[in-house]
Amino acid sequence: MIESEMRKLDPEELINLSETNTSDFRWNRSNIYKVAFEKYEKSGEKDKAEDLRKEILIFDLSTHNSPEKRFDSLMSGTTDNGEEWKYPDLEKHFPKEAIEYYKNRANVTNNPILKARYSDVIWELDRDVDYARLAVSAYLDCCPIYFTNEWDHELADSLGRAIAIASMIKDQSLIDKSLKKHYEFIKQLVEKRRFRYLLEIIESILNWERKIGDQIDYEYLISIIEAAITDYVLNIPDSFHLQRSFLELLVKIWQIRKNEDERQKIKIRIAESFIEEAEWKKVNYPNGTWLLQAFMKKHCKHIWI
């Protein structure tokens, strides 16, 4: 929904839109609250406007997706006076009263996209384990929504974040549930031939090998990786980089399994991929011969093993 259409709605309708809509606002959910905030501010309803300011701040946070620091400022810089500024500022904009507001929102909303954001921010800023568990469940509830929307980046991100939080709090039942969801959506993505974000989903499993190693079906993952590579080879001619990314997952698997012979075989396949790509570019790109020489010089370290 574009902003001009949102401005036709009253604030309560806008808030209900955010609560119920899970198929739009992929990148800009905070825009709903910004429009409603302006309406409340214009009508002089300061308390309601302040609540919406909190919504804007939490949805304007940048997501880095690392176990150490999930959330960060969207923007930062220096004023003309030399003072540093951040927006949102994690130290200034999220006081205790804001955290309490988000806790209430996390408990009352039925939208898993909202619940995941509230709960995860609470977990990161307040280290409340109850909300860590709530965040894991909410992220897993988001997965079928994202799959249906074909938001595969968000699907992979939610799976990865769910198992990361579950592992951080050492909740074995949530770890098991998260891992099960990984396999469930790997299967569904393969059925739809949406291979791209299998990279992140499989890597998410391998990243927690120390905690779930005995539950990882390595042979299944190897078969999925090989299927993805084959599909790219047959259907997308200039997909060498993605093919090598999947091959790197195989390198990691064989390294985990301490099989140096198989690991070296994959390294050879990676080297051969660079040569194949160079030859393909020679034929299919303008100035292909010059490009071949430059490409081979750049990547020769991958060829000599």
Secondary structure as a PSIPRED ss2 file (coil, helix, strand):
# PSIPRED VFORMAT (PSIPRED V4.0)

   1 M C   1.000  0.000  0.000
   2 I C   1.000  0.000  0.000
   3 E H   0.000  1.000  0.000
   4 S H   0.000  1.000  0.000
   5 E H   0.000  1.000  0.000
   6 M H   0.000  1.000  0.000
   7 R C   1.000  0.000  0.000
   8 K C   1.000  0.000  0.000
   9 L C   1.000  0.000  0.000
  10 D C   1.000  0.000  0.000
  11 P H   0.000  1.000  0.000
  12 E H   0.000  1.000  0.000
  13 E H   0.000  1.000  0.000
  14 L H   0.000  1.000  0.000
  15 I H   0.000  1.000  0.000
  16 N H   0.000  1.000  0.000
  17 L H   0.000  1.000  0.000
  18 S H   0.000  1.000  0.000
  19 E H   0.000  1.000  0.000
  20 T H   0.000  1.000  0.000
  21 N C   1.000  0.000  0.000
  22 T C   1.000  0.000  0.000
  23 S C   1.000  0.000  0.000
  24 D C   1.000  0.000  0.000
  25 F C   1.000  0.000  0.000
  26 R C   1.000  0.000  0.000
  27 W C   1.000  0.000  0.000
  28 N C   1.000  0.000  0.000
  29 R C   1.000  0.000  0.000
  30 S H   0.000  1.000  0.000
  31 N H   0.000  1.000  0.000
  32 I H   0.000  1.000  0.000
  33 Y H   0.000  1.000  0.000
  34 K H   0.000  1.000  0.000
  35 V H   0.000  1.000  0.000
  36 A H   0.000  1.000  0.000
  37 F H   0.000  1.000  0.000
  38 E H   0.000  1.000  0.000
  39 K H   0.000  1.000  0.000
  40 Y H   0.000  1.000  0.000
  41 E H   0.000  1.000  0.000
  42 K H   0.000  1.000  0.000
  43 S H   0.000  1.000  0.000
  44 G C   1.000  0.000  0.000
  45 E C   1.000  0.000  0.000
  46 K H   0.000  1.000  0.000
  47 D H   0.000  1.000  0.000
  48 K H   0.000  1.000  0.000
  49 A H   0.000  1.000  0.000
  50 E H   0.000  1.000  0.000
  51 D H   0.000  1.000  0.000
  52 L H   0.000  1.000  0.000
  53 R H   0.000  1.000  0.000
  54 K H   0.000  1.000  0.000
  55 E H   0.000  1.000  0.000
  56 I H   0.000  1.000  0.000
  57 L H   0.000  1.000  0.000
  58 I H   0.000  1.000  0.000
  59 F H   0.000  1.000  0.000
  60 D H   0.000  1.000  0.000
  61 L C   1.000  0.000  0.000
  62 S E   0.000  0.000  1.000
  63 T E   0.000  0.000  1.000
  64 H C   1.000  0.000  0.000
  65 N C   1.000  0.000  0.000
  66 S C   1.000  0.000  0.000
  67 P C   1.000  0.000  0.000
  68 E C   1.000  0.000  0.000
  69 K C   1.000  0.000  0.000
  70 R C   1.000  0.000  0.000
  71 F E   0.000  0.000  1.000
  72 D E   0.000  0.000  1.000
  73 S C   1.000  0.000  0.000
  74 L C   1.000  0.000  0.000
  75 M E   0.000  0.000  1.000
  76 S E   0.000  0.000  1.000
  77 G E   0.000  0.000  1.000
  78 T E   0.000  0.000  1.000
  79 T C   1.000  0.000  0.000
  80 D C   1.000  0.000  0.000
  81 N C   1.000  0.000  0.000
  82 G C   1.000  0.000  0.000
  83 E C   1.000  0.000  0.000
  84 E E   0.000  0.000  1.000
  85 W E   0.000  0.000  1.000
  86 K E   0.000  0.000  1.000
  87 Y E   0.000  0.000  1.000
  88 P C   1.000  0.000  0.000
  89 D C   1.000  0.000  0.000
  90 L C   1.000  0.000  0.000
  91 E C   1.000  0.000  0.000
  92 K C   1.000  0.000  0.000
  93 H C   1.000  0.000  0.000
  94 F C   1.000  0.000  0.000
  95 P C   1.000  0.000  0.000
  96 K H   0.000  1.000  0.000
  97 E H   0.000  1.000  0.000
  98 A H   0.000  1.000  0.000
  99 I H   0.000  1.000  0.000
 100 E H   0.000  1.000  0.000
 101 Y H   0.000  1.000  0.000
 102 Y H   0.000  1.000  0.000
 103 K H   0.000  1.000  0.000
 104 N H   0.000  1.000  0.000
 105 R H   0.000  1.000  0.000
 106 A H   0.000  1.000  0.000
 107 N H   0.000  1.000  0.000
 108 V H   0.000  1.000  0.000
 109 T C   1.000  0.000  0.000
 110 N C   1.000  0.000  0.000
 111 N C   1.000  0.000  0.000
 112 P H   0.000  1.000  0.000
 113 I H   0.000  1.000  0.000
 114 L H   0.000  1.000  0.000
 115 K H   0.000  1.000  0.000
 116 A H   0.000  1.000  0.000
 117 R H   0.000  1.000  0.000
 118 Y H   0.000  1.000  0.000
 119 S H   0.000  1.000  0.000
 120 D H   0.000  1.000  0.000
 121 V H   0.000  1.000  0.000
 122 I H   0.000  1.000  0.000
 123 W H   0.000  1.000  0.000
 124 E H   0.000  1.000  0.000
 125 L H   0.000  1.000  0.000
 126 D H   0.000  1.000  0.000
 127 R C   1.000  0.000  0.000
 128 D C   1.000  0.000  0.000
 129 V H   0.000  1.000  0.000
 130 D H   0.000  1.000  0.000
 131 Y H   0.000  1.000  0.000
 132 A H   0.000  1.000  0.000
 133 R H   0.000  1.000  0.000
 134 L H   0.000  1.000  0.000
 135 A H   0.000  1.000  0.000
 136 V H   0.000  1.000  0.000
 137 S H   0.000  1.000  0.000
 138 A H   0.000  1.000  0.000
 139 Y H   0.000  1.000  0.000
 140 L H   0.000  1.000  0.000
 141 D H   0.000  1.000  0.000
 142 C H   0.000  1.000  0.000
 143 C H   0.000  1.000  0.000
 144 P H   0.000  1.000  0.000
 145 I H   0.000  1.000  0.000
 146 Y H   0.000  1.000  0.000
 147 F H   0.000  1.000  0.000
 148 T H   0.000  1.000  0.000
 149 N H   0.000  1.000  0.000
 150 E C   1.000  0.000  0.000
 151 W C   1.000  0.000  0.000
 152 D H   0.000  1.000  0.000
 153 H H   0.000  1.000  0.000
 154 E H   0.000  1.000  0.000
 155 L H   0.000  1.000  0.000
 156 A H   0.000  1.000  0.000
 157 D H   0.000  1.000  0.000
 158 S H   0.000  1.000  0.000
 159 L H   0.000  1.000  0.000
 160 G H   0.000  1.000  0.000
 161 R H   0.000  1.000  0.000
 162 A H   0.000  1.000  0.000
 163 I H   0.000  1.000  0.000
 164 A H   0.000  1.000  0.000
 165 I H   0.000  1.000  0.000
 166 A H   0.000  1.000  0.000
 167 S H   0.000  1.000  0.000
 168 M H   0.000  1.000  0.000
 169 I C   1.000  0.000  0.000
 170 K C   1.000  0.000  0.000
 171 D C   1.000  0.000  0.000
 172 Q H   0.000  1.000  0.000
 173 S H   0.000  1.000  0.000
 174 L H   0.000  1.000  0.000
 175 I H   0.000  1.000  0.000
 176 D H   0.000  1.000  0.000
 177 K H   0.000  1.000  0.000
 178 S H   0.000  1.000  0.000
 179 L H   0.000  1.000  0.000
 180 K H   0.000  1.000  0.000
 181 K H   0.000  1.000  0.000
 182 H H   0.000  1.000  0.000
 183 Y H   0.000  1.000  0.000
 184 E H   0.000  1.000  0.000
 185 F H   0.000  1.000  0.000
 186 I H   0.000  1.000  0.000
 187 K H   0.000  1.000  0.000
 188 Q H   0.000  1.000  0.000
 189 L H   0.000  1.000  0.000
 190 V H   0.000  1.000  0.000
 191 E H   0.000  1.000  0.000
 192 K C   1.000  0.000  0.000
 193 R C   1.000  0.000  0.000
 194 R C   1.000  0.000  0.000
 195 F C   1.000  0.000  0.000
 196 R C   1.000  0.000  0.000
 197 Y C   1.000  0.000  0.000
 198 L H   0.000  1.000  0.000
 199 L H   0.000  1.000  0.000
 200 E H   0.000  1.000  0.000
 201 I H   0.000  1.000  0.000
 202 I H   0.000  1.000  0.000
 203 E H   0.000  1.000  0.000
 204 S H   0.000  1.000  0.000
 205 I H   0.000  1.000  0.000
 206 L H   0.000  1.000  0.000
 207 N H   0.000  1.000  0.000
 208 W C   1.000  0.000  0.000
 209 E H   0.000  1.000  0.000
 210 R H   0.000  1.000  0.000
 211 K H   0.000  1.000  0.000
 212 I H   0.000  1.000  0.000
 213 G H   0.000  1.000  0.000
 214 D H   0.000  1.000  0.000
 215 Q H   0.000  1.000  0.000
 216 I C   1.000  0.000  0.000
 217 D C   1.000  0.000  0.000
 218 Y H   0.000  1.000  0.000
 219 E H   0.000  1.000  0.000
 220 Y H   0.000  1.000  0.000
 221 L H   0.000  1.000  0.000
 222 I H   0.000  1.000  0.000
 223 S H   0.000  1.000  0.000
 224 I H   0.000  1.000  0.000
 225 I H   0.000  1.000  0.000
 226 E H   0.000  1.000  0.000
 227 A H   0.000  1.000  0.000
 228 A H   0.000  1.000  0.000
 229 I H   0.000  1.000  0.000
 230 T H   0.000  1.000  0.000
 231 D H   0.000  1.000  0.000
 232 Y H   0.000  1.000  0.000
 233 V H   0.000  1.000  0.000
 234 L H   0.000  1.000  0.000
 235 N H   0.000  1.000  0.000
 236 I C   1.000  0.000  0.000
 237 P C   1.000  0.000  0.000
 238 D C   1.000  0.000  0.000
 239 S C   1.000  0.000  0.000
 240 F H   0.000  1.000  0.000
 241 H H   0.000  1.000  0.000
 242 L H   0.000  1.000  0.000
 243 Q H   0.000  1.000  0.000
 244 R H   0.000  1.000  0.000
 245 S H   0.000  1.000  0.000
 246 F H   0.000  1.000  0.000
 247 L H   0.000  1.000  0.000
 248 E H   0.000  1.000  0.000
 249 L H   0.000  1.000  0.000
 250 L H   0.000  1.000  0.000
 251 V H   0.000  1.000  0.000
 252 K H   0.000  1.000  0.000
 253 I H   0.000  1.000  0.000
 254 W H   0.000  1.000  0.000
 255 Q H   0.000  1.000  0.000
 256 I H   0.000  1.000  0.000
 257 R C   1.000  0.000  0.000
 258 K C   1.000  0.000  0.000
 259 N C   1.000  0.000  0.000
 260 E H   0.000  1.000  0.000
 261 D H   0.000  1.000  0.000
 262 E H   0.000  1.000  0.000
 263 R H   0.000  1.000  0.000
 264 Q H   0.000  1.000  0.000
 265 K H   0.000  1.000  0.000
 266 I H   0.000  1.000  0.000
 267 K H   0.000  1.000  0.000
 268 I H   0.000  1.000  0.000
 269 R H   0.000  1.000  0.000
 270 I H   0.000  1.000  0.000
 271 A H   0.000  1.000  0.000
 272 E H   0.000  1.000  0.000
 273 S H   0.000  1.000  0.000
 274 F H   0.000  1.000  0.000
 275 I H   0.000  1.000  0.000
 276 E H   0.000  1.000  0.000
 277 E H   0.000  1.000  0.000
 278 A H   0.000  1.000  0.000
 279 E H   0.000  1.000  0.000
 280 W H   0.000  1.000  0.000
 281 K H   0.000  1.000  0.000
 282 K H   0.000  1.000  0.000
 283 V H   0.000  1.000  0.000
 284 N H   0.000  1.000  0.000
 285 Y C   1.000  0.000  0.000
 286 P C   1.000  0.000  0.000
 287 N C   1.000  0.000  0.000
 288 G H   0.000  1.000  0.000
 289 T H   0.000  1.000  0.000
 290 W H   0.000  1.000  0.000
 291 L H   0.000  1.000  0.000
 292 L H   0.000  1.000  0.000
 293 Q H   0.000  1.000  0.000
 294 A H   0.000  1.000  0.000
 295 F H   0.000  1.000  0.000
 296 M H   0.000  1.000  0.000
 297 K H   0.000  1.000  0.000
 298 K H   0.000  1.000  0.000
 299 H H   0.000  1.000  0.000
 300 C H   0.000  1.000  0.000
 301 K H   0.000  1.000  0.000
 302 H H   0.000  1.000  0.000
 303 I H   0.000  1.000  0.000
 304 W C   1.000  0.000  0.000
 305 I C   1.000  0.000  0.000
